[in-house]
Amino acid sequence: MSSVTWNNLKLWWETNKPKLQECIPWLAAAVSVLSAHLTANAVLDLLGKAHAPVSTGWNLSFAILFIGSVVYLFRKRNTLFRPRTQLLTRERVNPRKHLLLFLSVLNPGVTYDVRGIPLGLKLDFENLNTDLETMVCWKTELKKPFWQWEMPLRAIRAHLGPDTPETITVICSKESINQAWKFLWICRQYPEFHKIEKYFFLACRDGVTELLEPDSEKDFDDYQGWDFESFDDLSRALAGLLKKFKEMKIKEKEVMIDFTGGPKVASVVAAAMTFNRKIKAQYVQTNPDYQVFSYDIVMTSSDPGGLAG
């Protein structure tokens, strides 16, 4: 084999090695499934109960193939997969029709007006971009406390387009659900948001996940929010939401989950719920230039394996 051909093969291997390694777990799983029947038949043959006896050599081969595949999968059970992005580490957001947000509770150490806006922060609600600049001035030049609802407004702005967004779904915590009506009121004031068809609030009632579409503040009275510090609680909430979206004929490729708001647990759950789905996750930078990036996360085979011990 010429050196040119060898170098080409080597280059091809180095380029495709990660993708080929991702296939190994699936190949091992397929082999274990396919060889299980043959192994069972070989065992019956050894017991004298097989309908179609095979040679001892084949019996041994089937058994080794099956046991080897199972052992491989068992040893790799904790390191088979790792999360990575589909294409880029991060990419600019392409507007989607359905945006999910985590609503953070307002800072109890700050004084707010009846609308949930910090006292002294003057918003005119005539132009979102102008008001966002006012918020930046508020916290940088005037050294005032950060307003938790600035980032959700930036998240929604990233999806403003000719046909987007159609719906905004706000995931409420046990604390923020008592302030959710104020956030809805603020969103409805901006002309840029007027084309949004529906605002949903993900809450629960009697332990059942509900998509609340409120008309007034009283519509929140019988509902509870979610524990933003509980992985299982949030995972159950999002799973219920995706089920409802499916019933509403909403496609995964039309959904974006923003994980800027809420504590770290909420961010982890939001990202985890997008694994190997067409749903994407997005994050709003909390510092200048306040860019919004999306992440298309998939699970791939682990390379290298897990830590020793």
SULHU-V284777 format. One record per residue. N is the residue number from 0. PSI is psi in radians with two decimals (999 if undefined). D_FIRST is the distance of its C-alpha to the first C-alpha in whole Angstrom. Layout:
# SULHU-V284777
N:PSI:D_FIRST / N:PSI:D_FIRST
This chain:
# SULHU-V284777
0:2.26:0 / 1:2.77:4 / 2:-0.56:7 / 3:-0.81:8 / 4:-0.73:7 / 5:-0.74:7 / 6:-0.64:10 / 7:-0.74:11 / 8:-0.70:11 / 9:-0.74:12 / 10:-0.72:15 / 11:-0.72:16 / 12:-0.79:16 / 13:-0.59:19 / 14:-0.70:20 / 15:-0.02:21 / 16:-0.83:21 / 17:-0.73:25 / 18:-0.69:26 / 19:-0.66:23 / 20:-0.52:26 / 21:-0.42:29 / 22:-0.34:28 / 23:-0.83:28 / 24:-0.71:32 / 25:-0.66:32 / 26:-0.74:30 / 27:-0.71:32 / 28:-0.74:35 / 29:-0.73:34 / 30:-0.72:33 / 31:-0.67:36 / 32:-0.82:38 / 33:-0.62:36 / 34:-0.24:36 / 35:-0.77:40 / 36:-0.75:41 / 37:-0.67:39 / 38:-0.73:40 / 39:-0.72:44 / 40:-0.63:44 / 41:-0.68:42 / 42:-0.76:45 / 43:-0.62:48 / 44:-0.75:46 / 45:-0.50:47 / 46:-0.03:50 / 47:0.38:51 / 48:0.09:52 / 49:2.51:48 / 50:-0.51:49 / 51:1.51:46 / 52:2.51:45 / 53:2.96:41 / 54:2.77:40 / 55:-0.62:40 / 56:-0.76:36 / 57:-0.68:36 / 58:-0.84:39 / 59:-0.69:37 / 60:-0.79:34 / 61:-0.74:36 / 62:-0.77:38 / 63:-0.73:35 / 64:-0.79:33 / 65:-0.87:36 / 66:-0.70:37 / 67:-0.72:34 / 68:-0.75:34 / 69:-0.75:37 / 70:-0.73:37 / 71:-0.85:34 / 72:-0.66:36 / 73:-0.76:39 / 74:-0.48:37 / 75:0.18:36 / 76:-0.53:39 / 77:-0.15:40 / 78:0.26:37 / 79:-0.62:35 / 80:2.61:36 / 81:2.64:37 / 82:2.47:39 / 83:2.92:37 / 84:2.67:38 / 85:-0.80:36 / 86:-1.06:35 / 87:2.81:37 / 88:-0.70:39 / 89:2.72:42 / 90:2.72:43 / 91:2.54:46 / 92:2.30:48 / 93:2.19:48 / 94:2.42:52 / 95:2.85:52 / 96:-0.47:55 / 97:2.04:56 / 98:2.33:56 / 99:2.37:57 / 100:2.60:58 / 101:2.18:59 / 102:1.97:63 / 103:2.58:64 / 104:2.54:67 / 105:2.61:69 / 106:2.04:70 / 107:-0.26:73 / 108:0.04:74 / 109:2.55:74 / 110:2.26:77 / 111:2.73:76 / 112:-3.07:79 / 113:-0.26:79 / 114:-0.05:76 / 115:0.26:74 / 116:2.34:73 / 117:2.39:74 / 118:2.22:77 / 119:-0.34:77 / 120:1.91:74 / 121:1.92:75 / 122:2.39:73 / 123:-0.24:74 / 124:0.30:72 / 125:-0.53:72 / 126:2.10:69 / 127:-0.75:66 / 128:-0.70:64 / 129:-0.76:67 / 130:-0.61:68 / 131:-0.65:65 / 132:-0.64:65 / 133:-0.68:69 / 134:-0.66:67 / 135:-0.78:65 / 136:-0.67:68 / 137:-0.78:70 / 138:-0.35:67 / 139:-1.01:66 / 140:-0.71:69 / 141:-0.13:72 / 142:0.66:70 / 143:2.84:71 / 144:2.54:69 / 145:2.35:66 / 146:2.07:67 / 147:-0.44:65 / 148:0.08:65 / 149:-0.78:63 / 150:-0.71:60 / 151:-0.64:60 / 152:-0.68:62 / 153:-0.65:59 / 154:-0.74:57 / 155:-0.71:59 / 156:-0.60:59 / 157:-0.30:55 / 158:0.15:55 / 159:2.10:58 / 160:-3.12:57 / 161:-0.64:58 / 162:0.20:58 / 163:2.74:57 / 164:2.78:58 / 165:-0.69:60 / 166:2.60:61 / 167:2.16:61 / 168:2.10:61 / 169:2.12:62 / 170:2.07:61 / 171:2.50:65 / 172:3.04:65 / 173:-0.47:68 / 174:-0.74:70 / 175:-0.30:68 / 176:-0.45:70 / 177:-0.21:73 / 178:0.01:72 / 179:-0.64:70 / 180:-0.62:73 / 181:-0.73:73 / 182:-0.71:69 / 183:-0.75:70 / 184:-0.77:73 / 185:-0.80:71 / 186:-0.70:68 / 187:-0.22:70 / 188:-0.45:72 / 189:2.22:69 / 190:-0.57:69 / 191:-0.40:65 / 192:-0.01:65 / 193:-0.43:68 / 194:-0.13:65 / 195:2.14:64 / 196:-0.75:65 / 197:2.56:65 / 198:2.13:65 / 199:2.61:65 / 200:2.12:65 / 201:2.00:63 / 202:-2.97:66 / 203:2.69:67 / 204:2.11:71 / 205:0.64:72 / 206:0.06:68 / 207:2.30:67 / 208:2.29:64 / 209:2.48:66 / 210:1.86:65 / 211:2.27:68 / 212:1.53:69 / 213:2.59:72 / 214:-0.40:75 / 215:2.97:77 / 216:-0.55:77 / 217:-0.36:79 / 218:-0.26:76 / 219:-0.15:74 / 220:-0.69:77 / 221:0.20:76 / 222:2.68:72 / 223:2.66:70 / 224:-3.01:67 / 225:2.74:64 / 226:1.82:63 / 227:-0.15:61 / 228:0.01:60 / 229:1.99:59 / 230:-0.83:56 / 231:-0.68:57 / 232:-0.83:60 / 233:-0.68:58 / 234:-0.73:55 / 235:-0.68:57 / 236:-0.82:59 / 237:-0.63:56 / 238:-0.72:55 / 239:-0.65:58 / 240:-0.79:58 / 241:-0.59:55 / 242:-0.74:56 / 243:-0.67:59 / 244:-0.70:57 / 245:-0.72:55 / 246:-0.49:59 / 247:0.09:59 / 248:0.49:56 / 249:2.25:55 / 250:2.58:51 / 251:-0.65:49 / 252:-0.11:47 / 253:0.05:51 / 254:2.42:51 / 255:2.35:51 / 256:2.10:52 / 257:2.17:53 / 258:0.46:53 / 259:-0.76:55 / 260:2.89:58 / 261:3.01:59 / 262:3.14:58 / 263:-0.61:55 / 264:-0.73:55 / 265:-0.68:55 / 266:-0.73:52 / 267:-0.79:50 / 268:-0.75:52 / 269:-0.78:51 / 270:-0.72:48 / 271:-0.60:47 / 272:-0.20:49 / 273:-0.11:46 / 274:2.21:43 / 275:0.47:41 / 276:2.93:44 / 277:-0.12:44 / 278:2.49:47 / 279:2.76:46 / 280:2.60:48 / 281:2.76:49 / 282:2.38:51 / 283:2.17:53 / 284:2.32:53 / 285:0.05:56 / 286:2.83:56 / 287:2.42:56 / 288:0.28:54 / 289:0.70:55 / 290:2.73:52 / 291:2.14:51 / 292:2.61:47 / 293:2.74:46 / 294:2.19:43 / 295:1.68:41 / 296:2.29:41 / 297:2.92:38 / 298:2.28:37 / 299:2.98:34 / 300:2.54:32 / 301:2.33:33 / 302:1.96:30 / 303:-3.07:31 / 304:-2.95:33 / 305:3.06:37 / 306:2.65:39 / 307:2.58:40 / 308:999:43
